[in-house]
Amino acid sequence: MSDDDFVFGMGAESIVRRDWPSLTTEEVEAVLGEEIAGIEWRSPRPLSTTARIRMPDGRRLIVKRLPSSLRTPEALAEEHGFMDHVRERGIPVPAAWTAGTRGDFVYEAQELGIGEDLYQSTFSWSPYSPSSHAGPAGAMLGRLHVAAEGYEAPPRPWRPLKSGFSLFGSADPITAIEQIAARRPHLADFLAARDWRSDVERLLLPFHRRLNQDLAPLWTHNDWHGTNMLWSADRDRPSVTAVLDFGLSDRTTAVHDLAIAIERFAVDWVGLRDGGPANVPRRELQQFLGAYTAVRPLSAAESAALPNLFPLCHAEYELSEIDYFLSVVPGGSEKNAEIAYRDWLLGHAKWALCLFKSGAEEGQTFLGLLGGDTPV
């Protein structure tokens, strides 16, 4: 057993056995239709199987294997269309294509991209390190949102591992969740065993009721953090050299995507789960937001929405992650589905609700950085 057999865990165990076997040389060659020189690196991310491939001529590619129950070639085409749009408008997105299908899997290949993968061994919900990365990350997200304007593809349909704004962007989120569960039997059974309506009413709807829904729709990335960017090697004046992983991209709204980007780096969720502080990186959050708004200023409606979107922005993804663990992972993983529900879906919202309502210094400081008054 080697390090390649392990990936990041969701709960108290930081490293766990893979749900999916690692890519093999024979498998990659069968999909690409040509010999490769070798597999250089395998990603520790748990929800897909990804490797960096070296070709005989020295080129390097990223190859990703996804179960067809998670992504079909048509689903990948939705992502690639948006990637092509923003690349044509100056965003450094490596070209990607569907490499083929094999058995119950679909394969995506992508150019390597220019720059260093400085976060390849970092858990996704982590602060920027060094902290000087926060500003360039915020500026690039602003550029991406400007470049996304004019892309009019419809919202993506519900599927496992989906980050969007269809549920809490609706007038009645509980009914919207019920309608999704009616089409996803594993998710329906999971929710039926829990008092989820009361949980949503208590922890999430207070923010939804105050949310200004007059927000312009926009295709967005929906998974913005340091691990999904490549970086220059200059630590004094760093820059983002490539933007990666559009697997969660969808038609949402710019400020929803901004809330997700903040949720990914500005709160120590693992520390909170274990009883510690939120460790909000105040300076980095200021730099991130300042750099973003210097490129793309927020409208009055967006500024008012941001504090209320922050506690909501993760919810749709977590519900889809529960669906993934129960309907896609071989044999199902009730344990990980429960972690997604208890620690991530409810835990994140509970922290925001308690801290914002209590007037605690940490919560009010964080809220002030988002530019809002007490939202609940």
N, C-alpha and C positions, 0 to 999 in steps of 0.2 A: 504494500500500500504506500502511495506517494502523496506528496502535497497536492497533486493534481486531482486526487479523489475527494478533496474537501472544498467547501464554499462557505461564505458568510452565513451565519445563522440569524434567526429572527428574534429569539428569546434570550435567555440567560447564557446559552451556549453561543459563543462568538463564532466558532467554527464547527461545521457539521458535515456529515457525509452528503455527497451529491444525490439529488433525486434522479438526475439524468446522467448516463455514462459520458465520459469525456470523448471528444472527437478523436478519431483515429486517422492515421495516414491513409489507409485503404478507403475509408469512407469519404474523406475529402477528395481524393483522386477520382473516385467514382462520380462524385457530384460535379467536379470541375471538368472532368473529361480529359485530364492530363496529369502527368506526374508532378509531384511537388518535391522540393528539397528537404522539407521537414516542418514539423510543428515547433515553433519557438516558445510559445507561451499559451497557457490556458487561463481564462478569466475566472476569478473566484466569485463572480456574481451568480446567485443561485437560480434565477428564474429563466435563464436560457443557457445554452451551451455555446461558448464563444472561444475562438482560438486565433492566434496570429500565425499566419502561414508564410513560409519562405519558398519562393518559386525558384526553379533552376537558374533563371536569368538574373536573380538577385532581387526581383520585385517582392514586395510583401503585401499580403492581403489579410483582411479580417474576415473570417468565415463564422457564421452563426447558424446553429441548428435549432429549429423551433417545431414543436409538435403541431400537426395540422389542426388539432382541436383548439390551439391557441392562436395561430396565425396561418392563413391561407395565402397563396400567391396574390389573390385579389386584395387581401388586407395589407400585404407588404406594398402593393402598388399605391394604396392610399398614402402611405408614409413617403414613398419615393416621389410621388407627385409634388408633395409639399417641399421636400428636400430640394428638388429640381428648381422649384419656384424661388426659394430664398437664395440658392446658390447663384442663380442667374442675376440676382440683385445684390451680389457682393458678399454674402455670408459664406465663410470658408467651411463648406460642408463637403466632405469626401463623397464621391459618387458611389452609389450602392445599386445593386440589382439582385433580382431573384435568380439564384444559381441553378435551381432545379428542385425536384422532389424525389424522395427515396423512401419507400415504405410509408410510414405514417408521419413523415417529417417533411418540412420545407426548409430550404437552405438559402441564406442571404450572404452575398459576398460584398465587400466594401473595400475601396482603396484605403490605404493605411492613414493618410492624412499627414500633414506637416506639423511637427512639434513633438513635445515630450509628454508622455502619459504619466504625469506626476502623481496621479491619484489612483493608479491601477490596483493598489493594495489597500485602499482606504474604504471604509464603510460609507455607504452613500449619504447617510444623515450625519455629516461631519462638518465642522467649520472649515473655512478656507485656510490652508496652511502652505506657504506663509500667508499672513493676513493681508498682505499687499495684493493678493489675487482677487479680493472682494470687489474692488473698483473695476478692474477690467472685465470681470464676470458680469457686473451690473450693466456696464456700457455695451457689452456684446448682446445682452438680452434686449436692451433698448433697440439696438440695430436690427436684431432679428424681428422684433415686432413691427418696426417701420418697413422692413423688407416683406413681411407677410401680407401687408395691405394689398388688396386686389385679388387675393387667392380665394376663390368662391366655391370650392368643393364643399359638399354638404357635410354635416357632422357624421362621424363614424358610428356604425351600429354598436350596440352593446356586445361585448365579448369579454372573456376573462382577461385580466390585466388591462384595464382601461382607465385612463385618467381624464375626466371631462367635467362638464358643467351642466349636464342634462338633468341630473336629479335635483340638486340644490339651486339650479337656475330655473327650476319650474315653480309654479305657484304653490304646489302641494307636494313636497318631497316624500311624505309618507306614502301617498298614492303612487307616486312615480316609482318608489322602491318596490311596492307591491306588484306593480305591473312588470317590472324586471324579474322579480322572483317567480312570477307565474310562468315565465319562459325558461327559467333556470332551476330545475327541480332540486339539485343538490343545495343551492343557495336557499331555496324555499324551505327545505327541511331543516337546515341549520338555523335560519331565523325563527322558524316556528317553535323551536325548542328554547327560545329566549324571549324576554320581554323587550324586544327591540324597539317597538313603537314608543314605549315609555322612555327608553334610553335616548332615542332621537328627539323626542319632544323636550326632554329635560336638558340635554347637553348641546344640541345642535340648532333646534328651531329658535331659541332666543336670538341667535345671530341672524338666522334667515329672515326673521320678521323685520329686522332693522336694515336689511340689505337693499340698497338701491338697485333695482333690476334694469335700470335704463343704461345699460352698458353695451357698447358696440361689439358685435361678434367679430372674432378674429381667429384664424388658425394659429396655434401656439405649440410650444415644445412640450410643456407639462412634465418635465423631469429634469429641471435645470439645477445642476450642482457640479462641483469641481470634477467629479469622475467622468462627466460627459463632455469634457473639453480637453483639448490638447493645448500645451502651453509653451511659450518661449523659455529658454534656459536662463534669461536675465532675471535674477532675483530682485534687483533694484528697480527695474522698470519692466515688470512682466506684462505679457499680452496673451490673449487667447488666439491661438493659431488655427484651431479647427473646432467645430461643433459636431458632436456625435449623438447617436442613439435617439432617433425620432420615433421609437416604438410606441410611445404614449401620446404622440402629437394628435391634435384634434381641433375642431372648431369650438373654441371656448370664448374667452375675452382676455384682453391683455392684462388687466389687473388681477384676474384669477391666476394667470401664469406667474405674475409677479409674486402673488401670495405663496404659490407653490415653491418658487425659488427661495423665498425667505424661510418657509417651513423646513426646507431641506438643510439649511445650514445654521440658522440663528437660534436654535433651541437644542439643548442637550437632552434629547428624548430618552436615551438609555439611562442617563444619570437621574432624570426625574422618575423614571419607572422604579429605580432602585432607591428612591427616597432622598436623592440629592437635589441641589439647586438646578435651575434652568441654564445657568452659565451663558446668558445672552451676550454675545460678543458685540458690545455697543459700538465700538469704533468701526468694526468691519461692516455692521449693518448700516451705519451712517454712510460709509464709503460706497457700499453697494447701491443704496437708494439714491445717493447724490449723483453717482455716475450714470445710473439708469435715467433719471429725470433730466440730466443734462443733454441726453440724446433724444429722449421722448418724454416731454413733460406730461404729468398726469392731469386729466380734466378734473373739474370739481367733483363730478359724479364718481370718478375713479378713486380720488383721494378719500371721499366719504365711504366708499365701499371696502377699501383695503382692510381696515381693522376687523370688519365683519366677515370678510372672505377668508382671512387667515385661519380661523377655527373650522371653516367648512371645506377648505380646498382639498384636503386629503381624503374626504369621506367617500367619494365615488371610487377612487382607486382602491381603498381598503375593502369595500364591498366586492369589487371585482377580483381582488386578491383572494378573498375568502372563496369565491367561485372557482378561482384557479386551483387552490389547494384541494378542493373537494371534487372537481370535475375533470381536471387535466393531469395532475400529478399521479403517477402510477400508484394504485392502491388507495389514493386519497391521503390527506394529512389533516385529521381533525385537530391535532395539536397545533399546527401552524395556523389553521383557520381560527382557532380560539385566540391565539396570540394576536392575529390581525384584528380581531374584533375587540378584545379586551384592552390590549396595550396600545394599539395604534388607532383604531377607529374611535373608541371611547376615551382612551387615555389622553390623546392629544386634545380633544375637545374639553375634557374635564379640567385639564390644566388651564386652558384659556378661560373657561367659565369661572373657575374658582379664583384665579388670580385677578381677572379683570373686575370681578364683583367685589372682591375683598378690599380693594384699595391698597394691597400690599405693594411695597416700593418696587419690587422686581417687576410685577405686572404693569404698574403704571409707567415705569421707565420704558418697558418694551412697547407699550401702547403709545407712548409719546413719540417713540422713534418711528412708529407707523403713521404718525400724523393724525391720530384720532382722539376723541374724548372717550369716556367709558361707554362701550357699546352695549352693555346689558345692565 
